[in-house]
Amino acid sequence: MVHIVGAGPGDIELITLKGKKFLEEADVVIYAGSLVNPELLNFCKADVKKYDSAYMTLDEVIHVIETAESENLTTVRLHTGDPSIYGAIQEQMDALEKKNISFDITPGVSSFLAAAASLKQEFTLPGITQTVIITRQGGRTPTPESEQLKNLAKHQTTICIFLSISMISKIVEELIEGGFSKNAPIAVVERASWSDEKIIRGTLETIAEQVKEEEITRTAMIIVGHCLDSHIEQYSHSQLYSPKFSHMFRKAKV
């Protein structure tokens, strides 16, 4: 059996109980060494076979899994964050299905959620925005024209940008072109939930220089949106907890 497991954003305590159990039981672990916290491997058995996929091709990953299956061994494919977001797991799952190899998926805490926790910020403030866009700046892997930042920015939602910190100046340019003002709030969280986490808050006008000064070049989440405005007071309180609002668990009190 193959278990595709989300390792969480970095803090080893943020892997799920189920994911930890699979690591403890695994005979073979293929992990994304460039991103996954290596301390997670301490949960494994002493004789587990470990493979760092940062140095492997897709064919090599599948070959290791095939070999493990032929020996009746359990494999964990360990991805950072949640594997469904920029995890490149679809091609792996398709390859496993073609070879009739069974697998399941254990979700994990994504870095955009860890970043929200670090910022102590709700991304969906009533009356301000109820939508979160998860995206990345096009690079070697392009984005469709309709999903370019200048087009997404027109919606004025909370936008979480993965894998793009090296292109921060281009990101700022496109966000402003799409409708955000130069004074729009933006935050960068480097290595969210890790012990050496770093948080930068600024505006679209200042953030590129701040990132340069802090020498942040990789493993950072970029968040832009009006939910980050520290001066915001006009968001609506949730009806769920309002004494004037009735629902199936509670009647209105006034």
Solvent accessible surface area in square Angstrom, and as a share of the most:
residue,aa,sasa,rsa
1,M,86,0.38
2,V,0,0.00
3,H,16,0.07
4,I,2,0.01
5,V,0,0.00
6,G,0,0.00
7,A,1,0.01
8,G,2,0.02
9,P,11,0.07
10,G,4,0.04
11,D,49,0.25
12,I,46,0.23
13,E,148,0.66
14,L,64,0.32
15,I,14,0.07
16,T,47,0.27
17,L,160,0.80
18,K,112,0.47
19,G,0,0.00
20,K,63,0.27
21,K,90,0.38
22,F,14,0.06
23,L,0,0.00
24,E,70,0.31
25,E,88,0.40
26,A,0,0.00
27,D,37,0.19
28,V,3,0.02
29,V,0,0.00
30,I,0,0.00
31,Y,36,0.14
32,A,17,0.13
33,G,28,0.27
34,S,66,0.42
35,L,61,0.30
36,V,6,0.04
37,N,18,0.09
38,P,87,0.55
39,E,91,0.41
40,L,2,0.01
41,L,17,0.08
42,N,120,0.62
43,F,51,0.21
44,C,18,0.11
45,K,79,0.34
46,A,116,0.90
47,D,116,0.60
48,V,14,0.08
49,K,95,0.40
50,K,105,0.44
51,Y,77,0.29
52,D,36,0.19
53,S,16,0.10
54,A,57,0.44
55,Y,186,0.71
56,M,41,0.18
57,T,82,0.48
58,L,63,0.31
59,D,113,0.58
60,E,82,0.37
61,V,5,0.03
62,I,8,0.04
63,H,119,0.53
64,V,20,0.11
65,I,1,0.01
66,E,67,0.30
67,T,57,0.33
68,A,2,0.02
69,E,53,0.24
70,S,93,0.60
71,E,91,0.41
72,N,140,0.72
73,L,41,0.20
74,T,35,0.20
75,T,0,0.00
76,V,0,0.00
77,R,16,0.06
78,L,0,0.00
79,H,12,0.05
80,T,43,0.25
81,G,7,0.07
82,D,21,0.11
83,P,2,0.01
84,S,86,0.55
85,I,43,0.22
86,Y,95,0.36
87,G,14,0.13
88,A,67,0.52
89,I,14,0.07
90,Q,111,0.50
91,E,91,0.41
92,Q,9,0.04
93,M,23,0.10
94,D,58,0.30
95,A,20,0.16
96,L,2,0.01
97,E,106,0.47
98,K,170,0.72
99,K,94,0.40
100,N,139,0.71
101,I,17,0.09
102,S,71,0.46
103,F,46,0.19
104,D,47,0.24
105,I,76,0.38
106,T,3,0.02
107,P,86,0.54
108,G,14,0.13
109,V,47,0.27
110,S,3,0.02
111,S,32,0.21
112,F,24,0.10
113,L,87,0.43
114,A,5,0.04
115,A,0,0.00
116,A,14,0.11
117,A,74,0.57
118,S,27,0.17
119,L,8,0.04
120,K,184,0.78
121,Q,38,0.17
122,E,99,0.45
123,F,15,0.06
124,T,46,0.27
125,L,14,0.07
126,P,36,0.23
127,G,67,0.65
128,I,42,0.22
129,T,12,0.07
130,Q,121,0.54
131,T,68,0.39
132,V,45,0.26
133,I,28,0.14
134,I,66,0.33
135,T,8,0.05
136,R,38,0.14
137,Q,13,0.06
138,G,27,0.26
139,G,40,0.38
140,R,246,0.90
141,T,85,0.49
142,P,104,0.66
143,T,27,0.16
144,P,76,0.48
145,E,107,0.48
146,S,82,0.53
147,E,84,0.38
148,Q,53,0.23
149,L,3,0.02
150,K,58,0.24
151,N,30,0.15
152,L,21,0.10
153,A,0,0.00
154,K,134,0.57
155,H,121,0.54
156,Q,59,0.26
157,T,15,0.08
158,T,0,0.00
159,I,0,0.00
160,C,0,0.00
161,I,0,0.00
162,F,19,0.08
163,L,103,0.51
164,S,1,0.00
165,I,8,0.04
166,S,92,0.59
167,M,55,0.25
168,I,15,0.07
169,S,74,0.47
170,K,92,0.39
171,I,0,0.00
172,V,17,0.10
173,E,100,0.45
174,E,13,0.06
175,L,0,0.00
176,I,57,0.29
177,E,114,0.51
178,G,7,0.07
179,G,51,0.49
180,F,4,0.02
181,S,64,0.41
182,K,116,0.49
183,N,112,0.57
184,A,3,0.02
185,P,20,0.13
186,I,2,0.01
187,A,1,0.00
188,V,0,0.00
189,V,1,0.00
190,E,27,0.12
191,R,65,0.24
192,A,6,0.05
193,S,28,0.18
194,W,40,0.14
195,S,126,0.81
196,D,80,0.41
197,E,57,0.25
198,K,69,0.29
199,I,69,0.35
200,I,12,0.06
201,R,115,0.42
202,G,19,0.18
203,T,39,0.23
204,L,3,0.01
205,E,115,0.52
206,T,60,0.35
207,I,0,0.00
208,A,29,0.22
209,E,95,0.43
210,Q,47,0.21
211,V,6,0.04
212,K,149,0.63
213,E,121,0.54
214,E,76,0.34
215,E,141,0.63
216,I,6,0.03
217,T,94,0.55
218,R,130,0.47
219,T,46,0.27
220,A,11,0.09
221,M,7,0.03
222,I,0,0.00
223,I,0,0.00
224,V,0,0.00
225,G,0,0.00
226,H,63,0.28
227,C,2,0.01
228,L,9,0.05
229,D,49,0.25
230,S,101,0.65
231,H,157,0.70
232,I,29,0.15
233,E,153,0.69
234,Q,131,0.58
235,Y,82,0.31
236,S,58,0.38
237,H,145,0.65
238,S,51,0.33
239,Q,109,0.48
240,L,86,0.43
241,Y,168,0.64
242,S,24,0.16
243,P,73,0.46
244,K,156,0.66
245,F,77,0.32
246,S,62,0.40
247,H,53,0.24
248,M,170,0.76
249,F,168,0.70
250,R,66,0.24
251,K,169,0.72
252,A,40,0.31
253,K,154,0.65
254,V,126,0.73
